[in-house]
Amino acid sequence: MKAQMKRIADCAEVLAGLSLKARAEHEPQGTHQVILMKHLKEDVPYSYHANHQLRISGSKSLERYKVAKGDVLFTSRGLRNEAIMVEDVPENTVASSALYIIRGKNNIQTGYLAWILNQPHIKAKITQARTGAGTPLVQRAELLDIEIPVPDIEMQTKIISLNNLMSKERSLRNELFEQTKTLHRAIGQQLYTRIKKG
C-alpha cells in the first residue's frame, strides 16, 4: 500500500476547545450545548444524548469552538488519548478545553484521520508527546507535528468502510450481550419468585 508521510498540520486543522469554569453549571436557557470528555466512549462515534445536556450562555463568541457532524474530537488530557468521529450533535454545540476539534483538509478524509490517530504506532507517538505528571496533556503544537501515513483517497475510503463495518459489528455484539444479560436476570428472578411462593 502506497502512502506518504505527512505532518498532521499539513492534513488537518486542529482547533482548541472552550475553556470553562472549574465546574460549569447547566443553564436550561443556555445558547450552546457543551461536549465534555466524559461524554465520549472509546471506539464509538459521538452522538448527543439527553443525559449529556450541559447548556451554557457564552459572553464571547463561541463560533471557533463549534462542533459539527463529521468533525473528529480528540481527547487531549489524561492517559486515554482517543480520536472520536462526531455523528450527531445539536446546533450550536461546542467542545470543552479537554478536547481538540480536528477537521481534515482536501487531501485527507476525516474518517481516515480518526482511524489513523487510534492506531497503535500513532498512539505511541502521541504518548511520547504528552507532557505533565498529574494530568498529562498533549499540546496542540506537538500533535500538529506528528507524522502520519496518508494513502490516496480511494484507499482511505476503503479503510473508513472497513472501520465502519467493525464498529457496527461491535455495537451489535454489545447489544446482544446486554439482551442476554437481561434475559438471564429475568429467568433468575422468575425462579426465585416461584421458590418463595412454593
N, C-alpha and C positions, 0 to 999 in steps of 0.2 A: 504494500500500500504506500503510495507516494504522499508525502506531506512535507510542508515547510515549517520550520521552527520560527515562531513569531512571538514577540512580546505581547502580553495582554493589552498593553497600551496601544498597540498597532491594530488590535482586533476589536476593541470594545471601549465603551465609556464606563468608568466605574465612579458612581456618584455616592457621596456620603448620605447617611440617613439623618433624620431630625434629632437634635439633642433635646431631651425632655427634662423636666424637673426630676429630682430624685424619685418621687413617686407620682406619676401622672394620675390625676383624678378624672373619672369618666364624666363628661358633660353631656347630658341627654340631648341638648340642643346644639351640640358642637358641630362645626362645619366639616371636620375631617376625621376619618377613621384611621387609627394607628395600628400597624402590624408590629408586634413585638417578637423577639426571638423565640419565646416560649410557644408562639402560635405555629411554628414550623415543625413538621415531622420529617424525620430522616427518610430519604428516598420517595417522598410523596409530594407531588405538585401542590402548591398552596392554593386553597380555595377558602374564601371567607365563610365563617360560621357565626351564628348569633352569639355563641359564648365567647367570641373574640372581641365583642363590642367594647371599644375604648375610643370614644369620640372626644376631640379637643377643638378649641377655637384658637386659631393662630393669630397672634398680634402682628407677625411679619408674614411676608409672602411665603407660602408653603409649596409653590409650584415646583421648585427644584428637588423636592423630596417625594414628589408624587410617583406612585407605582401603578403600572398598567399591565393588563394581560400580555404575556409574552416576555416580560422582564424576568431577570434572574435575581433572586435575593441571596446574598452571601453572608453567612454569619461570621462576623469579623472578630468577635470576642469569645474567649473561652477555648476549650480544647476540642470542641466539635465544630470544625470549620466546614460547613456544607454549602453547596450551591443548590438552590431550590427554584424550580420554574414557578412562575405565577400563572395560575389557571383561571382564577375568577376573583375579582375584587370589586367592591362598590366604587362608585365615582368618588373622587376626592379622597383617595386612600394614600397615606404616606408611610414610609418606613422609619423605624426608630434608629437611633445612632449606633446600635449594636449590629446593624445590617448595612451592607453596601447594595446599591441598586446597579445591576450590570445590564448594559444594552449593547448588543453586537453591532458592528459596523458592516459595510457592504460585503466584505469577503468572508463573513462567518455568520452562521445561524445561531440564534440564542440558545436553542435546544442543545446544540452541539457544545456550546460553551459550558452549560450546566453539567453536561455529561463528562466532559474532559476535566473540569475542575474537581470532580468527585472520583477521578481515577487515582489509584494508589501512588503512582510515580509523581503525579502533580501534587497530591496531598502531602507527600513527603517534602516537596519544595516549599509548600505553604507552611508546614510545621517548622521548617528551618527559618522561615521569615518572621515567625511570631516573636514578639518582644514582651517583656514584663513577667513578673513572678506570680503575683496574686491572681489577677485575671489576665491571661495572655491576650495580646491584641495583634492582629495582622494589619500593619499600617497600610494605608491605601497606596502609597508610593511603592512599597515593597511588592504588593500584589500586582500592580501595573507592570513591574519589571520582570515578573516570572515569564519564562518562555513556555509556550505550549505548541504541540504539533497541530497544524491546520491542513487537513486534506481538502480536495476540491469539494464544491457544493454537492455534487452527486453523492459522494461518499458520506459527507456529513448527514445528508437526508436519510441514507440507509441506516446509519448509526442511530439517528433520532428515532426512526421507525422501530428498530430492534429494541431500543431502550423503552419506548412506549409500550411495546408488547410485554416486556418483562415487568413493567410497572403494573399493567392490567392483571397479569398472572399473579403477582404478589398480592394485589388487592383482593382478587377472587379467593386465593388461598386463605388470607386473613379472615375474610367474610365467612368462608366455610368453617374455619376453626371456631369463630365466635358462635356460629349457629350450632355447631356440635356441642360446645360447652353449655349453651343454653338448654339444649335437649337433654344432656346428662343431668343438669341441675333439676329439670322438671321431673325426670324419671326418679331421681333420688328423693325429691320432695313427695312424689306420689307414694313411693314405697314406705317412707317414714310415716306419712299420714295414715296409710292402711294399717300399719303395725300398731299405731297408737289407738286407732279405732277398734282393732281386733281384740 
